[in-house]
Amino acid sequence: MISWIRGNNVYIRIPKNGISTFSKFLKNHGYEEVNLFDLDIDFKKLNLWGHITNPLVRHIKGVAEYISLNPDVDYINPVIGRMLVSGMFDCHTYTIHMMLGHLINYPINWIPLDEKITKFNQYPVPSQILNGDDLTNAYFEQQGLEFRVSRLDHMNTANDHDLKLRAEVSKLTEIYPEEYKGVVKNVLEADLLLYHKTLTDYRAKYSK
């Protein structure tokens, strides 16, 4: 599992969760590649963090990217369509739990990248709406890191072709609901629970 490290601060790279943006951003700020499966790493001394997004949306994005990278895949074919909505084909569709294995049991600071969190301030300071960049910058500040990410750093944003393929995959989940329900319940559920727990924790944190 290739990730990024700077001192004792380790960023866990999860495909389709902003890694194009943050791999370049962190490399520009002194992070270096590290293999998290290296047995010599003492995880008790590390601050582990990464980004998480809605696993259902991420799976659709991942399947769409798989189709984009393999244009000979005939997703209109019913046999292929059923397979696409019920399978995991590459790192863009593998779940966080699948990729991390036993590492998922270590404390990891997951930051929701796709959800806005309301920060309630004491009167008369108005409440704030925090996006993924804001939450990431808050983490940097907590860790004593002086750099900040902004929209100008964003890379690999979806184009019209990407959005079209995602819409097609989303339709397939409706055409083959039983097959899709199978992958949600048996594969994506663990990530879904982690995602919703992360949102609950952040909402509680910023509601005080």
Sine and cosine of phi, psi and omega as CSV:
sin_phi,cos_phi,sin_psi,cos_psi,sin_omega,cos_omega
0.00,0.00,0.98,-0.20,-0.02,-1.00
-0.98,0.18,0.81,-0.58,0.03,-1.00
-0.71,-0.70,-0.24,-0.97,-0.07,-1.00
-0.82,-0.58,0.67,-0.74,-0.06,-1.00
-0.74,-0.68,0.60,-0.80,0.11,-0.99
-0.58,-0.82,0.94,-0.34,-0.12,-0.99
0.90,0.43,-0.83,-0.56,0.05,-1.00
-0.97,-0.26,0.31,0.95,-0.06,-1.00
-0.97,-0.25,0.88,-0.47,-0.10,-1.00
-0.86,-0.51,0.82,-0.58,0.06,-1.00
-0.99,-0.12,0.83,-0.55,0.00,-1.00
-1.00,0.04,0.88,-0.48,-0.05,-1.00
-0.99,0.14,0.91,-0.42,0.06,-1.00
-0.89,-0.45,0.93,-0.37,0.00,-1.00
-0.81,0.59,0.59,-0.81,-0.05,-1.00
0.94,0.33,0.18,0.98,0.07,-1.00
-0.86,-0.52,0.73,0.68,0.11,-0.99
0.99,0.16,0.31,0.95,-0.11,-0.99
-0.96,0.29,-0.42,0.91,0.06,-1.00
-0.89,0.46,-0.71,0.71,0.02,-1.00
-0.92,0.39,-0.78,0.63,-0.17,-0.99
-0.99,0.15,-0.40,0.92,0.10,-0.99
-0.90,0.43,-0.72,0.69,0.02,-1.00
-0.93,0.37,-0.70,0.72,-0.03,-1.00
-0.86,0.51,-0.75,0.66,-0.05,-1.00
-0.94,0.33,-0.59,0.81,0.06,-1.00
-0.88,0.48,-0.62,0.78,0.03,-1.00
-0.94,0.35,-0.24,0.97,-0.01,-1.00
-0.91,-0.41,0.50,0.87,0.19,-0.98
1.00,-0.03,0.10,1.00,0.05,-1.00
-0.99,0.17,0.49,-0.87,0.03,-1.00
-0.79,-0.62,0.39,-0.92,0.01,-1.00
-0.92,0.39,0.57,-0.82,0.08,-1.00
-0.56,-0.83,0.59,-0.81,0.08,-1.00
-1.00,-0.06,0.92,-0.38,-0.06,-1.00
-0.93,0.36,-0.23,0.97,0.04,-1.00
-1.00,-0.02,0.11,0.99,0.09,-1.00
-0.92,0.38,0.87,-0.50,-0.11,-0.99
-0.93,0.37,-0.21,0.98,-0.02,-1.00
-0.99,0.11,-0.13,0.99,-0.04,-1.00
-0.98,0.21,0.75,-0.66,0.07,-1.00
-0.99,-0.15,0.99,-0.15,-0.10,-0.99
-0.93,0.36,-0.33,0.94,0.01,-1.00
-0.92,0.39,-0.32,0.95,-0.03,-1.00
-0.99,-0.16,0.06,1.00,-0.10,-0.99
-0.95,-0.32,0.52,-0.86,0.20,-0.98
-0.99,-0.13,0.96,-0.29,-0.03,-1.00
-1.00,-0.09,0.72,-0.70,0.04,-1.00
-0.50,-0.87,0.35,-0.94,0.02,-1.00
-0.19,-0.98,0.12,-0.99,0.00,-1.00
-0.98,-0.21,0.56,-0.83,0.03,-1.00
-0.74,-0.67,0.59,-0.80,0.07,-1.00
-0.74,-0.67,0.16,-0.99,0.00,-1.00
-0.81,0.58,0.89,-0.46,-0.05,-1.00
-0.87,0.50,-0.50,0.87,0.03,-1.00
-0.93,0.38,-0.70,0.72,0.02,-1.00
-0.93,0.38,-0.65,0.76,-0.01,-1.00
-0.89,0.46,-0.65,0.76,0.01,-1.00
-0.89,0.45,-0.69,0.73,0.04,-1.00
-0.88,0.48,-0.71,0.71,0.04,-1.00
-0.88,0.48,-0.65,0.76,-0.03,-1.00
-0.92,0.40,-0.68,0.73,0.04,-1.00
-0.90,0.43,-0.66,0.75,0.03,-1.00
-0.88,0.48,-0.64,0.76,0.03,-1.00
-0.93,0.38,-0.60,0.80,0.05,-1.00
-0.87,0.49,-0.68,0.73,0.04,-1.00
-0.90,0.43,-0.65,0.76,0.00,-1.00
-0.89,0.45,-0.63,0.77,-0.01,-1.00
-0.98,0.22,-0.30,0.96,-0.01,-1.00
-0.77,-0.64,0.96,0.28,-0.12,-0.99
-0.89,0.45,-0.22,0.98,0.05,-1.00
-0.99,0.17,-0.09,1.00,0.05,-1.00
-0.96,0.29,0.90,-0.44,-0.05,-1.00
-1.00,0.02,0.99,0.10,-0.09,-1.00
-0.94,0.33,-0.18,0.98,0.07,-1.00
-0.97,0.25,-0.47,0.88,0.03,-1.00
-0.89,0.47,0.82,-0.57,-0.05,-1.00
-0.83,0.56,-0.62,0.79,0.01,-1.00
-0.89,0.45,-0.71,0.71,0.01,-1.00
-0.93,0.38,-0.66,0.75,-0.02,-1.00
-0.86,0.52,-0.68,0.73,0.03,-1.00
-0.88,0.47,-0.65,0.76,0.01,-1.00
-0.91,0.41,-0.66,0.75,-0.08,-1.00
-0.89,0.46,-0.66,0.75,-0.07,-1.00
-0.99,0.14,-0.13,0.99,-0.05,-1.00
-0.87,-0.50,0.15,0.99,-0.09,-1.00
-0.81,-0.59,0.14,-0.99,0.07,-1.00
-0.82,-0.58,0.85,-0.52,-0.23,-0.97
-0.92,-0.40,-0.45,0.89,0.03,-1.00
-0.33,-0.94,-0.13,-0.99,-0.09,-1.00
-0.89,0.46,-0.32,0.95,0.01,-1.00
-0.97,0.25,-0.31,0.95,-0.01,-1.00
-0.90,-0.44,-0.25,0.97,0.07,-1.00
-0.88,0.48,0.61,-0.79,0.01,-1.00
-0.97,0.22,0.27,-0.96,0.06,-1.00
-0.85,0.52,-0.69,0.72,-0.01,-1.00
-0.90,0.43,-0.60,0.80,0.04,-1.00
-0.91,0.41,-0.68,0.73,-0.08,-1.00
-0.96,0.27,-0.61,0.79,-0.08,-1.00
-1.00,0.08,-0.42,0.91,-0.02,-1.00
0.84,0.55,-0.77,-0.64,-0.05,-1.00
-0.91,0.40,-0.31,0.95,-0.03,-1.00
-0.92,0.38,-0.33,0.94,-0.01,-1.00
-0.89,0.45,-0.33,0.94,-0.04,-1.00
-0.99,0.17,-0.20,0.98,0.05,-1.00
-0.99,0.17,0.46,-0.89,0.06,-1.00
-0.88,0.48,0.85,-0.53,0.00,-1.00
-0.77,-0.63,0.77,-0.64,0.04,-1.00
-1.00,0.08,0.99,-0.11,0.02,-1.00
-1.00,0.09,0.73,-0.68,-0.01,-1.00
-0.90,-0.43,0.87,-0.49,0.02,-1.00
-0.93,0.36,0.83,-0.56,-0.09,-1.00
-1.00,-0.09,-0.35,0.94,-0.16,-0.99
-0.93,-0.36,0.06,1.00,-0.08,-1.00
-0.86,-0.52,0.60,-0.80,0.06,-1.00
-1.00,-0.09,0.73,-0.68,-0.03,-1.00
-0.92,-0.40,0.75,-0.66,0.02,-1.00
-1.00,0.07,0.82,-0.58,0.07,-1.00
-0.98,-0.19,0.91,-0.41,-0.01,-1.00
-1.00,0.01,0.85,-0.53,-0.01,-1.00
-0.97,-0.23,0.32,-0.95,0.03,-1.00
-0.95,0.32,0.64,-0.76,0.04,-1.00
-0.84,0.54,0.68,-0.73,0.21,0.98
-0.99,-0.14,0.22,0.98,0.00,-1.00
-0.95,0.32,0.83,-0.56,-0.03,-1.00
-0.93,0.36,0.36,-0.93,0.04,-1.00
-0.93,0.37,0.36,-0.93,0.00,-1.00
-0.85,-0.53,0.52,-0.85,0.10,-0.99
-0.97,-0.24,0.90,-0.43,-0.07,-1.00
-0.98,-0.20,0.80,-0.60,0.06,-1.00
-0.99,-0.13,-0.12,-0.99,-0.05,-1.00
-0.87,0.50,-0.63,0.78,0.04,-1.00
-0.90,0.43,-0.68,0.73,0.00,-1.00
-0.88,0.47,-0.68,0.73,-0.01,-1.00
-0.93,0.37,-0.58,0.81,0.06,-1.00
-0.91,0.41,-0.69,0.73,0.02,-1.00
-0.91,0.43,-0.55,0.83,0.07,-1.00
-0.90,0.44,-0.62,0.78,0.05,-1.00
-0.91,0.42,-0.70,0.71,0.04,-1.00
-0.83,0.56,-0.70,0.72,-0.02,-1.00
-0.89,0.45,-0.68,0.74,0.01,-1.00
-0.88,0.48,-0.55,0.84,-0.03,-1.00
-1.00,0.02,0.05,1.00,0.00,-1.00
0.96,0.26,0.38,0.92,0.03,-1.00
-1.00,-0.09,0.77,-0.63,-0.18,-0.98
-1.00,0.04,-0.17,0.99,-0.04,-1.00
-0.99,0.11,0.36,-0.93,-0.05,-1.00
-0.69,-0.73,0.64,-0.77,0.02,-1.00
-0.98,-0.17,0.53,-0.85,0.02,-1.00
-0.62,-0.79,0.07,-1.00,0.00,-1.00
-0.85,0.52,-0.49,0.87,0.01,-1.00
-0.89,0.45,-0.35,0.93,0.00,-1.00
-1.00,0.05,-0.17,0.99,-0.10,-1.00
-0.91,0.40,0.67,-0.74,0.01,-1.00
-0.76,-0.65,0.32,-0.95,0.12,-0.99
0.83,0.56,0.67,0.74,0.06,-1.00
-0.96,0.29,0.45,-0.89,-0.10,-0.99
-0.91,0.41,0.68,-0.73,0.11,-0.99
-0.98,-0.21,-0.05,-1.00,-0.05,-1.00
-0.87,0.49,-0.63,0.78,0.02,-1.00
-0.89,0.46,-0.70,0.72,0.02,-1.00
-0.88,0.48,-0.71,0.70,-0.03,-1.00
-0.91,0.42,-0.59,0.81,0.03,-1.00
-0.90,0.43,-0.72,0.69,0.01,-1.00
-0.90,0.44,-0.63,0.78,0.03,-1.00
-0.89,0.45,-0.63,0.78,0.04,-1.00
-0.90,0.43,-0.62,0.78,0.02,-1.00
-0.91,0.41,-0.67,0.74,0.02,-1.00
-0.91,0.41,-0.64,0.77,0.03,-1.00
-0.87,0.50,-0.62,0.78,0.06,-1.00
-0.89,0.45,-0.63,0.77,0.00,-1.00
-0.88,0.47,-0.56,0.83,0.02,-1.00
-0.92,0.39,-0.43,0.90,0.04,-1.00
-1.00,0.08,-0.53,0.84,0.01,-1.00
-0.95,0.31,-0.58,0.82,-0.02,-1.00
-0.85,-0.52,0.91,0.40,-0.12,-0.99
-0.91,0.42,-0.57,0.82,-0.03,-1.00
-0.92,0.39,-0.69,0.73,0.03,-1.00
-0.90,0.44,-0.64,0.77,-0.01,-1.00
-0.93,0.37,-0.66,0.75,0.03,-1.00
-0.86,0.51,-0.56,0.83,0.00,-1.00
-0.89,0.46,-0.71,0.71,-0.01,-1.00
-0.95,0.31,-0.53,0.84,0.03,-1.00
-0.91,0.42,-0.76,0.65,-0.07,-1.00
-0.94,0.33,-0.67,0.74,-0.16,-0.99
-1.00,-0.06,-0.32,0.95,-0.07,-1.00
-0.82,-0.57,-0.74,0.68,-0.11,-0.99
-0.99,0.13,-0.29,0.96,-0.14,-0.99
-0.85,0.52,-0.67,0.75,-0.02,-1.00
-0.87,0.49,-0.67,0.74,0.05,-1.00
-0.92,0.38,-0.60,0.80,0.03,-1.00
-0.88,0.47,-0.68,0.73,0.02,-1.00
-0.89,0.45,-0.66,0.75,0.04,-1.00
-0.90,0.44,-0.67,0.74,-0.01,-1.00
-0.89,0.46,-0.74,0.67,-0.05,-1.00
-0.94,0.33,-0.53,0.84,0.10,-1.00
-0.91,0.42,-0.64,0.77,0.02,-1.00
-0.88,0.47,-0.71,0.71,0.02,-1.00
-0.89,0.46,-0.68,0.74,0.01,-1.00
-0.88,0.48,-0.68,0.73,-0.01,-1.00
-0.90,0.43,-0.66,0.75,-0.01,-1.00
-0.93,0.38,-0.66,0.75,0.02,-1.00
-0.89,0.45,-0.63,0.78,0.05,-1.00
-0.92,0.39,-0.66,0.76,-0.02,-1.00
-0.87,0.49,-0.69,0.72,-0.12,-0.99
-1.00,-0.10,0.10,0.99,0.05,-1.00
-1.00,-0.07,-0.13,0.99,-0.04,-1.00
-0.98,0.18,0.00,0.00,0.00,0.00
